[in-house]
Each structure stands twice: as C-alpha cells, then as structure tokens.
Amino acid sequence: MTRLLLLLATVCAVAYGECPNIISKSAWSIKKTGCQTALKSPVPWVIFHHSDTPPCTSKDGCITRARNILDYHTGTQGWCDIGYNFLIGSDGTILEGRGWSKVGAHAKGFNSMSIGICFIGNFQNGLPSEAAINAAKSLIRCGVELKKIKVNYTVKGHKDVTSTSCPGDALYNNLKKWDRFMAKTGTLPYASLLCPGIMIPFLLLLSLSCMVIHGCPTIVTRAQWGGKNPSCRSRLNTPVPNVIIHHTEGAFCSSRSTCSAQVRNIQNYHMKTRGWCDIGYNFLIGEDGLVYEGRGWTSRGAHATSYNPISSGISFIGSFTNRAPNNAALNAARSLIACGVSKNVIRGSYALKGHRNVMSTSCPGNSLYKVIQRWPHFKP
C-alpha cells in the first residue's frame, strides 16, 4: 500500500509540471558568495516572505532590488549569501537566490526543511500582482516536478514559524486561501487511511488532487473582458494532442484593462473582417501575466486550419519578431499548458508547435519561436 501511495504521488508530481523562466544567480549577481550547505530534498514546506522594500516592475528593476537585498543580507546581517531561495517581482520575474539545492537563511529553525520565496515589495496593505502570484504558484509546481518540494507540501507565511509581521497582512490573508496552506505544522494522517472503507475514496481524492497541486493560472473569462457571444460553436475532442503557439502581431498590452480592450479588438477583427463566428484562439496571453479566455478548452478554434480539430491555440498579445514576451507572459503560458494537462483537456504527451510549423507563416515571430523551441514537448 505504501508503494501504491508513493507511485500515485510520483505520477501526480511529474505528469504535468512546467517550470517558469528563472533568472539564475550568476546572471544577476555580481558578488561572489560562499554558502555551500546542501538542502536535503524534497522539502515539506514552502515559506513565503515579503522583502519590505519598494517593489519592482521590470527585469532590470528587480535585478537592482535583488542586489540591494543581497548587499543588506551579506553586509549588514553578516550572512554568507542572500537569505531567500527565490525572489519574485511584480512583473512576474523570478530570480534565483540560494536556489533549490542550498539551505537558506529566511526562517530560523525551518531553513533546512523549506524553500523560502520572497515577493519583492511591502504587502502589509496590498497584494502582489496577479503576475507575481501566478509566478509563485508556477515555481512551486516546478519544485514538485523536480522533486525539490514534496507532493504533500505545506504553504506557510513567515509569521507562522517565527514572531514577525512578514509577509504582510494582505499577502498572508491571500496565502490562507491557497490549497496547501497550513498555519500549524502537521502531516497527512496516512495511518488512518489503512482502513479499507477509507482507502479507495482516498486514492480517488489523491488522483483528483493532482489538479489542485499543479493549479491553474488566473484566467480572465469572456464575460470579464467583455466578449461577444459566438455565432457558432464546434465541440473540440479532448484531450488534444497538440498545442499551437501564435502571436497576434498587433499592439502589446501590460494591464488588464488594455489587454481586455486588445482582446475585444481582436475578436471584432476575426468576426467582422475575417468572417469567423468568434475569436480564433482558444486562449490569449498578455504581458500583464494574465490568460484571456477565447474559445476555451472545449470549443474548436480557428487558428491553424487542419490543426484546429486537434489542438489548442494559444496566442501572445503583441508582435514578437524582434523581442520575446516578458517573463510574466511566458510563465502564464507554461502554467496554462500544465493546467490543461491536469484537466485532461491536453494530452500528457502533447506536442508543442509554433504556428509556422503547421502553416506557411512567420507566426509566432522569430524571437518567441526561439523561446518555445527550448520548452519541453516542442516538436517542429
């Protein structure tokens, strides 16, 4: 029975994972550090912090902020490195601190059994951006996939393990709504599950919990972005074997209001100019880090001709010939794909393709295409 539980947990951990873009320590730090204490993996806890500093809203700004925190931790605090394992900016940028394999200095008494994730900013009265929260959840999924975080991990705020106001009241109240939050230390009562009358329901629950563990990004519904009703709808047979990546080749957007307006414009163009019965894509992604529902998981799209019945089409809002989308958008896309696998609407063995791989087109732009070529499951 123990082996069965471990097998199910392992399947749950590895089946759906996609790791977000992480800026390595060597890429942002100009200071040599000497911490070498190995962290025993997988850890049972993920502990959240805020830096209690001004926030950052760009890659360069977040690198500057991380360097300042590193200087404070090594210079003033006298630590051998930055205390956190990872840091996250308001734009969804993730920066490696001590990473997956080194013991942090962020929660005394818990450093050797946890990953410490810090949101850059002060979140006493306001929340991190949705892009930052999505990045954090994606990072946890990645840790589970890499077997750096236990499948049955627990989320905690810094204040749960030491006397502090960190990670700020607003952020802490948000964490309490997360699926794996537990203020007090505890373990799942596996021993009680040996009762035959409980075991089968538990196994079903464990299987279903895969979707909870791996989660889904924030998806702005059609109603929320102001979409028109479609004039037709064809059922998409799921799970689909392909995910096709596009760019809209229009204006960029970096806020919910501007992205919503852009999605409405795209729908109008597709319906009025192209004569389609709805917006062509299944989902669209803005550089605000949010996912915008198009035709959704179960309706056939109009984005790649012969591949429409056998794929889900995801389009990045903007033109990405000369530059790639920001980290917030890229992380949202990978999280969306993992979400689709967890919901069994995308096959676990799916093939990832660019629009140009299935039709004669430059879409999704040279810069974005170079990025997706490095993603798992890419098949030209």
N, C-alpha and C positions, 0 to 999 in steps of 0.2 A: 504493500500500500504506500509506503514511504516513497518507493521508487516511482510509483504512478504519480504521486503529487509533484515530485521533482520534475518528472517528464513534462507534465502539463504546465508547470511553472516555466520551464525552459522554453517550451513551444510558445507560450504567451510572451516571453521576453524577446525572442528573436524574430518572430514571424513578421512583425510589422514595422520594425524600427527604421527610422531615417534620421541621420544626425544632422544638426544645423551647421551652418558655417561658423567656425570658431577661429578668432584671430589668435594665433599662437603667441606664447610668451616671448619667444625670440623675435617675433615680428613687431611687437610694440614696446618692449622694454630695452632700454639702453644701459641698464645697470646689471652687473653680474651678481647673482645671489647664490648662497651656499647651502640651502636646505636640501637634505638628502634622505630624510626619514620616510621610508616607504609606507604607503597607506594600504592596509590589508583589505582587499576587495573580495566580494561585493559588500558595500556598507549598508547598514539597515536604516540610516537616517539621512534626510536632506534638510539642512537648516538654512533658513532664509534671513538675510540681513538687509539693512539699507546703509549706504555709506555716510548718511547725514551730511552731505555736501551738496553743492549745486548740481543739477542734473546735466546730462549731455545728450545732444540730439543729432550727432553726426559721428562717423567713424573717427575722424581726426580729433573731434572734441572729446570723445570717450577715451581715446588713447592718452590725451593730455591729462584727463581726470585720473585715469588709472596710474599714470606715472606719479602724479601728486600723492595718491594714496600709498603707492609703493614707497615713496620718499618718507612719508609720515610713519609708516609701519617699520621701516628699517632704520630710519634716523632717530625719530622721537621715541617710538616704542621699543626699539632695540631688537626687533625680530630679524630673523635671517632672510625673510622674503615677505612679499605681500601676504596678508593673512588668509585671504579667501581662495577657494579653489577656482571660482569663476566669477566674473563681473558682467553685468548686463546694463546696457544703456537704453535710453528712452526710444531710440530708433530701432531697437532690436539687435544691436551689435552685441555679440558675446566675445569677451576677452578671457583668455586663459590666464589664471593666476598660478596656483600651485598644481592645477590640473587634476586629472583622475588618479594619479599614482603617488602623490606626496601628501603627507599629513599636513593639514592646515593649522592656522592659529586664529580661529574665529569663534570658538565656543569651548572654553576651558572644561576639561573633563569629557568632552564629546569629540574632540578633534580627530582622535584615532579611529572613530567609528562613524564618521559622517562626511558628506560633501557640503561645503559651505558656499552658498550662492548669494552674491550681493547685488541688489539693484542700486545703481548709481543715482543718488538723489536723496532727498528727505521726504519720507512718506508717512509723516505723522497725520497730516490733514488731507492729503490727496493720494490717489493711486498711481502706480506706474502706468505707462501707456499700454494699450492692448498689444502693441507690437512687442513690448518688453515682456509682458506676461506670457504671450504665446512662445517667445523665445525661451523662457524659463521652462515651460512645460515640454517643449521640444528637446531641450537639453537633458531633462530628466529621462525622457523616453530613450534618448541616445545612451545615457548611462546604464539603463536597464538592458538595452540591446548589447552593449559592450561588456555586460556582466561586472560593471563597476558599482552598480546600485542594485540592491536586492529587489526581486519582483514584488515582494510584500513590504516595500519600504514605507517609512512614515515621514510625512512632511511636518516640520516644526518651525516656529519662529524662534529667533534668538532668545526672546524673553521667556520661552518655555524651559530653557535649560540654564539660565543664569539671570541675575537681577539686573534688568536693563529695560529701557523703553523700545529698544530695537526689535523689530524692523519698522517701528512706527505704527500707530493705532490703525490708520486707514489700510495699510498693507496687511497688517495682522488680521484684521477683520475679513479681508478678502481671502487670505490663506485658509481661514477656518471653513470656507465653503469648498475648498479643494477636496477631491475624493479621498486622498490619502492622509489628510490632516489628522493629527492626534496630539493634543496638548500634553498628555501624560504618557510616559514610556509604557509600552505594552506590546504584547505579541499575540498573534492569532492563535486561538485555542485549538491547535491541531489535535491534541489528545482527545478532546471531546468528540471529534469528528469520526472516531473509530466506531461509534455506534452505527450499525447498519442502516437504521432508519434515517440517519442524517447524512451519511456518506454520499449517496447518489445525488441528492439535491445540492450538496456542497460542490461536487465535481462539475455539475452544470453551472453553478454560480461562478466557479473558478474560470470555466471556459468563457462565460459571458464577460467576466471581469477583464479579459484581455482588452476589450474595447475601452473600458474605463481607465485602465492603466495607461494605455497609449493615447487616449484622449483625442480631441479634435480641436483645430484652431477656431477662432471666432469667425463665424460665417454670417455676413450681413444678408438677410433674406431679401427676396424680391420686393416684398411689401415695405421693408425698411429702406431700400434705396429708391423706391418709387417706380418699380417696373410695371409695364403694361401687361395685361393678360395676353397669352399667346393665342393665335387664331387656329393653331393645330398643335397636336402633340402625338408623338410616336413613342411607344414603350422601348426602352433600352434594355436588352437582355444582359443581366448581370450575374456574376461578376465579369467585367470586361477584361480582355487580355492585354489591352494597350492603353497607355496614357500619352497623349499628344500635346506638346508644349508649343504655344504661339506667343506672339506679341501683337498688340492692337495696332502698332505703327502710327499712333497718334500722340496726343499730349500726355505728359506724365501727370501723376497726382500723388499727393503725400498727406492728405487728410480725408477723413470720412466724408465730409461734405463735397470736396472737389472730386473724389473718386466716385461717389454716388452720381454726381452730375455727369461725369465722364461715361459711366456705365449706361445712364439714360440716353446719352448721345449715341453711343454705340448701338443700343437697341433700336433707336429711331432709324439709324442708318441701315441696319440689317433688315428692318421690316419695311421701311418706305422706299429706300433706294435699291436694295438688293432683292426685295420682294419676298423675303423669308417670313415665316409665320412667327418668329421670335428671335431674340438674340441668339447668335450661332453657338457660343461657347457654353460648356457646362458650368464653368466657374471662371471668374476673373480675379486677379490679384493686384492690389495697389501697393505703392511704396509707403503706405501707412501701416503695412503689415497685416491688413485685413483681407479676408476672402469674400468675394461678392458672388452670390448665387446667380447663375444664369439659368440653364435648363436643369441644373441639378444632377443628382446621382442617377435618376431613373428615366429621364427623357432623352431620346436620341438627339444629338447635336447636329449642327450644320457648319462644320469647321474643317473637315478633311475628306470630303467626297466618299470614296469607298470605305474609309475607315470610320465613318460616322456610326454605323451599327455595332462596331466592335471596339469602341474607345471612349474615353472621357477626355474632353478637350479643355485644357487649362491655359488661359491667356494672361500674360503680364500686361498691365495697362501702361502703354508708352512705346517708344521706339528704342530697341536695344541692339542696334547695329554697332554703335561706337562705344557704348558702355553697358555694363551688366546692371541688372536691378540691384537695389540695395539689399543688405542682409535681412532686413525685416521681411521683404517680399520673398526672397529666396527661401527663408526659413518657413514662411507661411505655406509656400508651395509644397515643400517636402513634408510638412506636417499634414497638409491636406491629403497627400497621397497615402501616407501612413493611416490616416483616418479612414480613407476609402477601403483600404485593405482590411482594417479592423471591422468595418461594417459589412464586409463581404460583398462590396459592390465593385471592387477592383481585385483581380486575382493576386494571390501572394507571389506568383511567378510572372507578374506583368512585365511587359517590355515598354521602356520609356523611349520616346522618339521626338524629334523635332518635326515641325510641320514640313520642313524641306526634305525629310526622309521619306515622306509618303506622297508628296506632290512637287511639281516644279515651281519653287518659290524660294525667296531669300528668308522667309519667316522661319524661326523667331528672331532673326537678327544675328549677326556674326558673334557679337560679344556674349549674348545669352546662350547661343548654341555651344560656345566653348565651355561655358559653365556646366550645362546639363550633360555634356559628354563625360564629365567626371563623376556624375551621380550613379549610384547603384541602379542596376537594371537597364542602363542605356544600351540600346541596340539600334544601330543605324538602319 
